[in-house]
Structure formats: structure tokens, C-alpha cells
């Protein structure tokens, strides 16, 4: 007689168990998605400004259905690309 494992939250019939799915997902900061409020805090701007930049396609973002998310690393790179002026050496 085979032993049947008890179902856990997140398990779906015919799919990998929740534990095996988690072990395959990298928890790297580069892949972590953040929300518009977090981006607004990073930039010192309002959430409305962030969404306006998304609508104009001027800021890197990820659309997930009706939701918009951002990769923190992509936002940091975007800031560095826009940084202007020369760094003056200190005397």
C-alpha cells in the first residue's frame, strides 16, 4: 500500500510540491520585485510621479496583469544611467 502525503497549502494536483517549487526559486536581490511606493521612496518622488513615468514608458517596470512592479537593481541602474556631471576629486 502506498503512503499518501498530506496536502499542504500551495500544493496543486499534478504539480510539484510547494517545498520543491520553493527550492528552485532563486532568492537573489536582482530578481526581487518592489512596488511603486518603494520606488518613490528610493527616488524621493511621489507614487503618482512613478506611475506617470510608467505610463510614459520612461522607467523600467514589469507588468503583471493589472499590477506594475519594479526590480530594485533595474531602478538603481536606471538612476546611474541618468546621473550627470563629473565627479570632482577632493583636494
BELJO-V587983 format. One record per residue. N is the residue number from 0. RES is the residue in three letters. SS is DSSP state (@ for helix, = for strand, . for the rest). PSI is psi in whole degrees, -180 to 180 (none if undefined). BURIAL is 1 if it has 16 or more other ideal C-beta (glycine too) atoms within 10 Angstrom, else 0. Layout:
<<N/RES/SS/PSI/BURIAL> <N/RES/SS/PSI/BURIAL>>
This chain:
<<0/UNK/./131/0> <1/UNK/./147/0> <2/UNK/./131/0> <3/UNK/./125/0> <4/UNK/./140/0> <5/UNK/./138/0> <6/UNK/./143/0> <7/UNK/./158/0> <8/UNK/./135/0> <9/UNK/./-15/0> <10/UNK/./141/0> <11/UNK/./143/0> <12/UNK/./134/0> <13/UNK/./6/0> <14/UNK/./173/0> <15/UNK/./157/0> <16/UNK/./162/0> <17/UNK/@/-38/0> <18/UNK/@/-43/0> <19/UNK/@/-32/0> <20/UNK/@/-43/0> <21/UNK/@/-38/0> <22/UNK/@/-21/0> <23/UNK/@/-7/0> <24/UNK/./118/0> <25/UNK/./140/0> <26/UNK/./43/0> <27/UNK/./141/0> <28/UNK/@/-32/0> <29/UNK/@/-24/0> <30/UNK/@/-6/0> <31/UNK/./129/0> <32/UNK/=/138/0> <33/UNK/=/168/0> <34/UNK/./170/0> <35/UNK/@/-36/1> <36/UNK/@/-39/0> <37/UNK/@/-41/1> <38/UNK/@/-43/1> <39/UNK/@/-42/1> <40/UNK/@/-43/0> <41/UNK/@/-38/0> <42/UNK/@/-12/0> <43/UNK/./31/0> <44/UNK/./176/0> <45/UNK/./160/0> <46/UNK/@/-37/0> <47/UNK/@/-39/0> <48/UNK/@/-43/0> <49/UNK/@/-47/1> <50/UNK/@/-34/1> <51/UNK/@/-39/0> <52/UNK/@/-35/1> <53/UNK/@/-48/1> <54/UNK/@/-35/0> <55/UNK/./-1/0> <56/UNK/./41/0> <57/UNK/./0/0> <58/UNK/./139/1> <59/UNK/./131/1> <60/UNK/./167/1> <61/UNK/=/125/0> <62/UNK/=/127/0> <63/UNK/=/85/0> <64/UNK/./-123/0> <65/UNK/./-1/0> <66/UNK/=/152/0> <67/UNK/=/131/1> <68/UNK/=/167/0> <69/UNK/=/147/1> <70/UNK/=/126/1> <71/UNK/@/-42/1> <72/UNK/@/-38/0> <73/UNK/@/-38/1> <74/UNK/@/-42/1> <75/UNK/@/-42/0> <76/UNK/@/-40/0> <77/UNK/@/-41/1> <78/UNK/@/-46/0> <79/UNK/@/-36/0> <80/UNK/@/-29/0> <81/UNK/@/-8/0> <82/UNK/./132/0> <83/UNK/./163/0> <84/UNK/./154/0> <85/UNK/./147/0> <86/UNK/./121/0> <87/UNK/./131/0> <88/UNK/./143/0> <89/UNK/./147/0> <90/UNK/./none/0>>
